[in-house]
Amino acid sequence: MSRFGLFGKMTAVAGQRDALVRNLLEAAELVSDLPGCELWVVNTASDDPDAVWVSEVWRNKEDHAASLTDERVRALIARTMPLIADSGERIVLEPVGGKGLAATP
């Protein structure tokens, strides 16, 4: 079974990037306790004051899907959606290794 990765860009409602970042960092903390989450990083872009990028690595696609059914995650998504003007770019990846990722069995 292959790892499952996502790299996605969200554009915050004007002036709300800091609030969006706070909520996404809360999400990172929540998912860190869920099975299969190997990496969940929130990034900002110095050349775009409203952009936020999230990098995720999961043990597999099923663990990622299961995370979205967690009631705490669902509640946080509901609170966060009003802060997002556009959730445009989303790239699905198959992480194969590197610094920070445990070797696959």
C-alpha positions in Angstrom: 0.0 0.0 0.0 1.4 3.4 -1.0 1.5 6.5 1.2 -1.0 9.2 0.3 0.0 12.9 0.1 -1.7 16.2 -0.6 -0.4 19.6 -1.3 -3.1 22.2 -1.4 -3.5 26.0 -1.6 -6.2 28.0 0.0 -6.8 31.7 -0.4 -8.1 33.3 2.7 -10.8 35.9 2.7 -9.0 39.3 2.5 -7.5 40.1 5.9 -8.2 36.7 7.4 -5.0 34.7 6.6 -3.9 34.8 10.2 -7.2 33.4 11.4 -7.1 30.7 8.7 -3.5 29.8 9.7 -4.6 29.5 13.4 -7.4 27.1 12.5 -5.1 25.1 10.2 -2.5 24.8 12.9 -5.3 23.6 15.2 -6.2 21.0 12.5 -2.5 19.9 12.4 -2.7 19.3 16.1 -6.0 17.3 15.8 -4.8 15.1 13.0 -1.5 14.4 14.6 -3.3 12.1 17.1 -5.2 10.3 14.3 -4.0 6.9 12.9 -1.9 7.2 9.8 -1.0 10.9 9.9 2.8 11.2 9.2 3.0 14.9 8.3 0.7 17.9 8.3 2.4 21.3 7.7 0.9 24.7 7.2 2.8 27.1 5.0 2.4 30.8 4.0 3.7 32.5 0.9 5.7 35.7 1.3 4.6 36.9 -2.2 0.8 36.4 -1.6 -0.7 37.8 1.7 -3.8 35.7 1.4 -2.3 32.3 0.4 -1.9 29.3 2.7 -0.5 26.0 1.6 -1.0 22.7 3.4 1.3 19.7 3.0 0.0 16.3 4.2 1.4 12.8 4.2 -0.7 9.9 5.4 0.1 6.2 5.7 -2.6 5.6 3.0 -5.6 7.1 1.4 -8.0 5.3 3.7 -6.4 6.9 6.8 -6.9 10.3 5.2 -10.5 9.6 4.4 -11.1 8.3 7.9 -9.7 11.6 9.4 -12.4 13.5 7.6 -15.1 11.6 9.5 -13.7 12.5 13.0 -16.2 14.8 14.7 -13.6 17.2 16.0 -12.1 17.6 12.5 -15.6 18.1 11.0 -16.4 20.8 13.5 -13.1 22.6 12.8 -13.7 22.3 9.0 -17.1 24.0 9.5 -15.5 26.8 11.6 -12.8 27.3 9.0 -14.8 27.3 5.7 -16.0 30.9 6.2 -12.3 32.0 6.2 -11.6 30.5 2.8 -12.3 32.6 -0.3 -10.9 29.9 -2.7 -9.6 26.4 -2.2 -8.3 26.2 -5.7 -5.1 24.1 -6.2 -4.9 20.6 -4.9 -2.3 18.1 -5.9 -2.5 14.4 -4.9 1.0 12.9 -4.4 2.5 9.5 -3.6 5.3 10.3 -1.1 8.2 7.9 -1.4 10.6 9.0 1.3 13.1 11.6 2.4 14.0 13.5 5.6 11.1 13.5 8.1 9.4 10.4 6.7 9.8 7.0 8.3 11.0 4.3 6.0 8.1 2.2 4.6 8.0 -1.4 5.6 
